[in-house]
């Protein structure tokens, strides 16, 4: 018996997995597409259900860091927003972020892990390394948090404490940018505090990142201008931003995706079974509803279903423009 809010309560089918002409499985969830004026272009499910946006919150956390005194831009700021592959170029920027604050990889407090990129993980192991905080996909965010603490004169040992000044600022900024008061706080997979929001709040904030001004725009420009640093080789978040000029897109664990457009339109997605498989197809379809040229995003959203290494079906969304 579930006695806490259940994100699945009002979910609706968003994508069907076809294999050999039969529906093999169905992914349910919630989708919200906002027009530039904030009106709703598409609502599926409940966009106001409280959820954990996971790594889709990283750009908002980056805004909080800039407000607290972090002074980086370009690739470094993109890495602060990243769930990176831990390819060599990603790790170089993380090290530079730390070195600029007089710190090193040993100061990171995020969860040790292998690189997300298979080739990078193989090489890391072949070079004699094990799991480390540096190669975990959130190390850019944590490096940014540490650098912010140094800039603000705050302690670095306890920067993951929800009551640390950095985390209090972050909570306030997330509430401000989303327009949704933070109701719940927990611990994300990387060890950082995780603050609740809603799809509506997430979409609203990404519209500001992509079309606003000030520090929000600074974060948005860093991401859209350096998409490889936000994810990495072959990753769909990178490919979406490469395909659509000015798009700001960020995936999150457990089936979350958010994107903002230069005209102020925005999209937010939650797949309730937590699967990443349908996310690209669902985001692509939602971006088309938001007014993006289908020819730009449909190739990125294409998700074949394989049998013995060859396509035998695909993920098909249940909605369209």
One Martini backbone bead per residue (centre of mass of N, CA, C, O) as a GRO file, in nm:
protein
  321
    1UNK     BB    1   0.091   0.040   0.027
    2UNK     BB    2   0.064   0.367  -0.077
    3UNK     BB    3   0.139   0.674   0.137
    4UNK     BB    4   0.246   0.841  -0.098
    5UNK     BB    5   0.310   1.015  -0.350
    6UNK     BB    6   0.206   0.918  -0.690
    7UNK     BB    7   0.329   0.952  -1.010
    8UNK     BB    8   0.124   0.721  -1.142
    9UNK     BB    9  -0.177   0.798  -1.112
   10UNK     BB   10  -0.199   1.014  -1.389
   11UNK     BB   11  -0.087   0.848  -1.598
   12UNK     BB   12   0.001   0.809  -1.946
   13UNK     BB   13   0.042   0.703  -2.247
   14UNK     BB   14   0.347   0.769  -2.457
   15UNK     BB   15   0.474   0.473  -2.532
   16UNK     BB   16   0.546   0.221  -2.777
   17UNK     BB   17   0.669  -0.110  -2.810
   18UNK     BB   18   0.786  -0.244  -3.110
   19UNK     BB   19   0.779  -0.601  -3.202
   20UNK     BB   20   0.701  -0.751  -3.479
   21UNK     BB   21   0.409  -0.580  -3.467
   22UNK     BB   22   0.412  -0.575  -3.152
   23UNK     BB   23   0.320  -0.492  -2.835
   24UNK     BB   24   0.546  -0.517  -2.568
   25UNK     BB   25   0.532  -0.216  -2.449
   26UNK     BB   26   0.450   0.048  -2.200
   27UNK     BB   27   0.491   0.401  -2.156
   28UNK     BB   28   0.432   0.606  -1.891
   29UNK     BB   29   0.317   0.958  -1.819
   30UNK     BB   30   0.438   1.300  -1.852
   31UNK     BB   31   0.335   1.607  -2.033
   32UNK     BB   32   0.474   1.938  -2.113
   33UNK     BB   33   0.369   2.219  -2.320
   34UNK     BB   34   0.495   2.543  -2.371
   35UNK     BB   35   0.444   2.846  -2.454
   36UNK     BB   36   0.589   3.154  -2.459
   37UNK     BB   37   0.333   3.264  -2.269
   38UNK     BB   38   0.261   2.985  -2.084
   39UNK     BB   39   0.084   2.824  -2.233
   40UNK     BB   40  -0.089   2.536  -2.330
   41UNK     BB   41  -0.020   2.284  -2.579
   42UNK     BB   42   0.040   2.033  -2.376
   43UNK     BB   43  -0.141   1.774  -2.183
   44UNK     BB   44  -0.010   1.491  -1.999
   45UNK     BB   45  -0.143   1.429  -1.730
   46UNK     BB   46   0.043   1.564  -1.441
   47UNK     BB   47   0.217   1.872  -1.412
   48UNK     BB   48   0.166   1.904  -1.069
   49UNK     BB   49   0.332   1.686  -0.977
   50UNK     BB   50   0.542   1.571  -0.751
   51UNK     BB   51   0.904   1.569  -0.810
   52UNK     BB   52   1.207   1.430  -0.928
   53UNK     BB   53   1.442   1.583  -1.153
   54UNK     BB   54   1.722   1.555  -1.099
   55UNK     BB   55   1.952   1.643  -1.347
   56UNK     BB   56   1.754   1.870  -1.454
   57UNK     BB   57   1.856   2.075  -1.215
   58UNK     BB   58   2.147   2.171  -1.280
   59UNK     BB   59   2.101   2.453  -1.412
   60UNK     BB   60   1.979   2.573  -1.147
   61UNK     BB   61   2.225   2.523  -0.973
   62UNK     BB   62   2.409   2.704  -1.144
   63UNK     BB   63   2.267   2.968  -1.087
   64UNK     BB   64   2.325   2.960  -0.785
   65UNK     BB   65   2.632   2.967  -0.809
   66UNK     BB   66   2.653   3.241  -0.950
   67UNK     BB   67   2.511   3.403  -0.724
   68UNK     BB   68   2.741   3.302  -0.505
   69UNK     BB   69   3.031   3.347  -0.709
   70UNK     BB   70   3.061   3.203  -0.955
   71UNK     BB   71   3.322   3.233  -1.234
   72UNK     BB   72   3.194   3.095  -1.516
   73UNK     BB   73   3.219   2.960  -1.854
   74UNK     BB   74   3.127   2.775  -2.097
   75UNK     BB   75   3.258   2.472  -2.054
   76UNK     BB   76   3.250   2.491  -1.747
   77UNK     BB   77   2.945   2.549  -1.717
   78UNK     BB   78   2.849   2.301  -1.870
   79UNK     BB   79   2.976   2.097  -1.662
   80UNK     BB   80   2.799   2.186  -1.421
   81UNK     BB   81   2.534   2.074  -1.596
   82UNK     BB   82   2.633   1.781  -1.609
   83UNK     BB   83   2.611   1.432  -1.752
   84UNK     BB   84   2.886   1.288  -1.804
   85UNK     BB   85   3.107   1.048  -1.964
   86UNK     BB   86   3.419   1.075  -1.897
   87UNK     BB   87   3.580   1.201  -2.093
   88UNK     BB   88   3.865   1.357  -2.131
   89UNK     BB   89   3.744   1.646  -2.168
   90UNK     BB   90   3.580   1.640  -1.909
   91UNK     BB   91   3.807   1.593  -1.699
   92UNK     BB   92   3.972   1.843  -1.763
   93UNK     BB   93   3.757   2.050  -1.668
   94UNK     BB   94   3.725   1.956  -1.380
   95UNK     BB   95   4.017   2.005  -1.298
   96UNK     BB   96   4.014   2.310  -1.364
   97UNK     BB   97   3.798   2.392  -1.165
   98UNK     BB   98   3.950   2.302  -0.914
   99UNK     BB   99   4.221   2.452  -0.956
  100UNK     BB  100   4.092   2.743  -0.955
  101UNK     BB  101   4.023   2.675  -0.628
  102UNK     BB  102   4.260   2.499  -0.497
  103UNK     BB  103   4.184   2.209  -0.597
  104UNK     BB  104   4.085   1.855  -0.607
  105UNK     BB  105   3.961   1.540  -0.649
  106UNK     BB  106   3.973   1.481  -0.331
  107UNK     BB  107   3.730   1.698  -0.272
  108UNK     BB  108   3.529   1.519  -0.366
  109UNK     BB  109   3.178   1.388  -0.266
  110UNK     BB  110   3.096   1.207  -0.472
  111UNK     BB  111   3.008   0.923  -0.617
  112UNK     BB  112   3.160   0.661  -0.711
  113UNK     BB  113   3.253   0.586  -1.062
  114UNK     BB  114   3.213   0.511  -1.375
  115UNK     BB  115   3.210   0.573  -1.679
  116UNK     BB  116   2.960   0.597  -1.912
  117UNK     BB  117   3.159   0.547  -2.121
  118UNK     BB  118   3.277   0.258  -2.241
  119UNK     BB  119   3.561   0.336  -2.346
  120UNK     BB  120   3.643   0.502  -2.096
  121UNK     BB  121   3.612   0.272  -1.892
  122UNK     BB  122   3.818   0.083  -2.013
  123UNK     BB  123   4.063   0.277  -1.997
  124UNK     BB  124   4.052   0.333  -1.694
  125UNK     BB  125   4.102   0.039  -1.613
  126UNK     BB  126   4.365  -0.009  -1.782
  127UNK     BB  127   4.511   0.230  -1.604
  128UNK     BB  128   4.428   0.132  -1.290
  129UNK     BB  129   4.144   0.212  -1.222
  130UNK     BB  130   3.868   0.301  -1.042
  131UNK     BB  131   3.633   0.417  -0.875
  132UNK     BB  132   3.541   0.772  -0.898
  133UNK     BB  133   3.436   1.090  -0.861
  134UNK     BB  134   3.550   1.208  -1.127
  135UNK     BB  135   3.385   0.976  -1.317
  136UNK     BB  136   3.135   1.082  -1.233
  137UNK     BB  137   2.873   1.253  -1.388
  138UNK     BB  138   2.870   1.489  -1.136
  139UNK     BB  139   3.156   1.634  -1.107
  140UNK     BB  140   3.095   1.916  -1.220
  141UNK     BB  141   2.896   2.007  -1.007
  142UNK     BB  142   3.087   1.963  -0.762
  143UNK     BB  143   3.305   2.153  -0.857
  144UNK     BB  144   3.122   2.400  -0.856
  145UNK     BB  145   3.050   2.394  -0.558
  146UNK     BB  146   3.336   2.424  -0.451
  147UNK     BB  147   3.405   2.689  -0.597
  148UNK     BB  148   3.180   2.849  -0.463
  149UNK     BB  149   3.277   2.823  -0.171
  150UNK     BB  150   3.543   2.968  -0.213
  151UNK     BB  151   3.424   3.238  -0.320
  152UNK     BB  152   3.230   3.271  -0.048
  153UNK     BB  153   3.371   3.143   0.219
  154UNK     BB  154   3.301   2.845   0.242
  155UNK     BB  155   3.273   2.541   0.327
  156UNK     BB  156   3.376   2.211   0.189
  157UNK     BB  157   3.318   1.957   0.368
  158UNK     BB  158   2.976   2.037   0.391
  159UNK     BB  159   2.829   2.091   0.099
  160UNK     BB  160   2.594   1.849   0.133
  161UNK     BB  161   2.442   2.001   0.328
  162UNK     BB  162   2.124   2.131   0.338
  163UNK     BB  163   2.237   2.376   0.547
  164UNK     BB  164   2.413   2.488   0.362
  165UNK     BB  165   2.446   2.782   0.205
  166UNK     BB  166   2.436   2.667  -0.083
  167UNK     BB  167   2.170   2.496  -0.045
  168UNK     BB  168   1.989   2.731   0.033
  169UNK     BB  169   2.019   2.885  -0.228
  170UNK     BB  170   1.926   2.662  -0.417
  171UNK     BB  171   1.642   2.632  -0.311
  172UNK     BB  172   1.552   2.924  -0.372
  173UNK     BB  173   1.608   2.922  -0.679
  174UNK     BB  174   1.422   2.692  -0.757
  175UNK     BB  175   1.163   2.827  -0.657
  176UNK     BB  176   1.185   3.077  -0.839
  177UNK     BB  177   1.220   2.954  -1.134
  178UNK     BB  178   0.959   2.760  -1.107
  179UNK     BB  179   0.726   2.859  -0.897
  180UNK     BB  180   0.795   2.624  -0.677
  181UNK     BB  181   0.780   2.513  -0.385
  182UNK     BB  182   0.973   2.342  -0.171
  183UNK     BB  183   0.869   2.033  -0.015
  184UNK     BB  184   1.125   1.847  -0.074
  185UNK     BB  185   1.405   1.648   0.063
  186UNK     BB  186   1.697   1.479  -0.060
  187UNK     BB  187   1.909   1.231  -0.208
  188UNK     BB  188   2.108   1.194  -0.450
  189UNK     BB  189   2.313   0.980  -0.621
  190UNK     BB  190   2.571   1.182  -0.564
  191UNK     BB  191   2.482   1.333  -0.262
  192UNK     BB  192   2.309   1.559  -0.321
  193UNK     BB  193   2.077   1.765  -0.284
  194UNK     BB  194   1.717   1.719  -0.339
  195UNK     BB  195   1.463   1.900  -0.511
  196UNK     BB  196   1.149   1.966  -0.548
  197UNK     BB  197   0.889   1.953  -0.811
  198UNK     BB  198   0.757   2.023  -1.134
  199UNK     BB  199   0.688   2.022  -1.459
  200UNK     BB  200   0.601   2.314  -1.474
  201UNK     BB  201   0.849   2.430  -1.335
  202UNK     BB  202   1.060   2.312  -1.526
  203UNK     BB  203   0.962   2.440  -1.786
  204UNK     BB  204   0.970   2.732  -1.698
  205UNK     BB  205   1.279   2.741  -1.641
  206UNK     BB  206   1.376   2.663  -1.933
  207UNK     BB  207   1.257   2.906  -2.076
  208UNK     BB  208   1.450   3.102  -1.926
  209UNK     BB  209   1.724   2.987  -2.013
  210UNK     BB  210   1.664   3.029  -2.337
  211UNK     BB  211   1.521   3.353  -2.313
  212UNK     BB  212   1.655   3.515  -2.117
  213UNK     BB  213   1.848   3.669  -1.865
  214UNK     BB  214   2.136   3.681  -1.732
  215UNK     BB  215   2.221   3.398  -1.561
  216UNK     BB  216   2.029   3.216  -1.711
  217UNK     BB  217   2.146   3.275  -1.994
  218UNK     BB  218   2.433   3.186  -1.935
  219UNK     BB  219   2.361   2.891  -1.901
  220UNK     BB  220   2.216   2.842  -2.168
  221UNK     BB  221   2.456   2.918  -2.354
  222UNK     BB  222   2.655   2.706  -2.254
  223UNK     BB  223   2.488   2.460  -2.340
  224UNK     BB  224   2.418   2.528  -2.644
  225UNK     BB  225   2.734   2.591  -2.711
  226UNK     BB  226   2.820   2.302  -2.530
  227UNK     BB  227   2.687   2.001  -2.565
  228UNK     BB  228   2.917   1.795  -2.510
  229UNK     BB  229   2.957   1.891  -2.201
  230UNK     BB  230   2.664   1.783  -2.103
  231UNK     BB  231   2.750   1.476  -2.209
  232UNK     BB  232   2.825   1.341  -2.520
  233UNK     BB  233   2.898   1.090  -2.708
  234UNK     BB  234   2.579   1.000  -2.842
  235UNK     BB  235   2.404   1.178  -2.683
  236UNK     BB  236   2.087   1.316  -2.687
  237UNK     BB  237   2.132   1.592  -2.556
  238UNK     BB  238   2.350   1.675  -2.753
  239UNK     BB  239   2.193   1.625  -3.022
  240UNK     BB  240   1.963   1.823  -2.978
  241UNK     BB  241   2.143   2.082  -2.952
  242UNK     BB  242   2.278   2.047  -3.231
  243UNK     BB  243   1.999   2.056  -3.400
  244UNK     BB  244   1.896   2.309  -3.212
  245UNK     BB  245   1.907   2.626  -3.202
  246UNK     BB  246   1.913   2.723  -2.858
  247UNK     BB  247   1.884   2.472  -2.715
  248UNK     BB  248   1.779   2.349  -2.386
  249UNK     BB  249   1.899   2.033  -2.254
  250UNK     BB  250   1.795   1.789  -1.986
  251UNK     BB  251   1.862   1.510  -1.833
  252UNK     BB  252   1.717   1.251  -1.613
  253UNK     BB  253   1.671   1.041  -1.396
  254UNK     BB  254   1.393   0.851  -1.411
  255UNK     BB  255   1.255   0.988  -1.684
  256UNK     BB  256   1.381   1.277  -1.737
  257UNK     BB  257   1.290   1.589  -1.919
  258UNK     BB  258   1.428   1.905  -2.048
  259UNK     BB  259   1.319   2.205  -2.242
  260UNK     BB  260   1.437   2.501  -2.417
  261UNK     BB  261   1.346   2.789  -2.605
  262UNK     BB  262   1.417   3.094  -2.752
  263UNK     BB  263   1.093   3.175  -2.734
  264UNK     BB  264   1.004   3.023  -2.439
  265UNK     BB  265   0.955   2.754  -2.483
  266UNK     BB  266   0.851   2.425  -2.338
  267UNK     BB  267   0.968   2.106  -2.187
  268UNK     BB  268   0.826   1.821  -1.998
  269UNK     BB  269   0.935   1.493  -1.864
  270UNK     BB  270   0.777   1.178  -1.734
  271UNK     BB  271   0.876   0.851  -1.667
  272UNK     BB  272   0.739   0.627  -1.439
  273UNK     BB  273   0.947   0.373  -1.476
  274UNK     BB  274   1.244   0.519  -1.535
  275UNK     BB  275   1.298   0.513  -1.829
  276UNK     BB  276   1.517   0.598  -2.106
  277UNK     BB  277   1.414   0.489  -2.379
  278UNK     BB  278   1.160   0.700  -2.449
  279UNK     BB  279   1.268   0.993  -2.425
  280UNK     BB  280   1.356   1.084  -2.712
  281UNK     BB  281   1.081   1.041  -2.852
  282UNK     BB  282   0.915   1.224  -2.665
  283UNK     BB  283   1.075   1.484  -2.698
  284UNK     BB  284   1.052   1.515  -3.000
  285UNK     BB  285   0.741   1.534  -3.009
  286UNK     BB  286   0.721   1.780  -2.817
  287UNK     BB  287   0.890   1.977  -2.993
  288UNK     BB  288   0.696   1.979  -3.226
  289UNK     BB  289   0.463   2.103  -3.066
  290UNK     BB  290   0.653   2.363  -3.003
  291UNK     BB  291   0.775   2.413  -3.327
  292UNK     BB  292   0.969   2.212  -3.431
  293UNK     BB  293   1.138   2.075  -3.671
  294UNK     BB  294   1.116   1.747  -3.743
  295UNK     BB  295   1.391   1.715  -3.905
  296UNK     BB  296   1.571   1.774  -3.644
  297UNK     BB  297   1.446   1.553  -3.413
  298UNK     BB  298   1.363   1.270  -3.519
  299UNK     BB  299   1.649   1.138  -3.546
  300UNK     BB  300   1.701   1.151  -3.235
  301UNK     BB  301   1.429   0.993  -3.147
  302UNK     BB  302   1.513   0.744  -3.272
  303UNK     BB  303   1.411   0.403  -3.146
  304UNK     BB  304   1.526   0.110  -3.181
  305UNK     BB  305   1.445  -0.232  -3.202
  306UNK     BB  306   1.631  -0.517  -3.120
  307UNK     BB  307   1.740  -0.812  -3.319
  308UNK     BB  308   2.036  -0.934  -3.336
  309UNK     BB  309   2.126  -0.614  -3.404
  310UNK     BB  310   1.848  -0.558  -3.547
  311UNK     BB  311   1.583  -0.406  -3.666
  312UNK     BB  312   1.225  -0.486  -3.533
  313UNK     BB  313   1.163  -0.191  -3.431
  314UNK     BB  314   0.994   0.066  -3.218
  315UNK     BB  315   0.945   0.374  -3.072
  316UNK     BB  316   0.607   0.491  -3.015
  317UNK     BB  317   0.421   0.753  -2.997
  318UNK     BB  318   0.088   0.884  -2.886
  319UNK     BB  319   0.174   1.166  -3.005
  320UNK     BB  320   0.115   1.492  -3.177
  321UNK     BB  321   0.084   1.774  -3.386
   0.00000   0.00000   0.00000
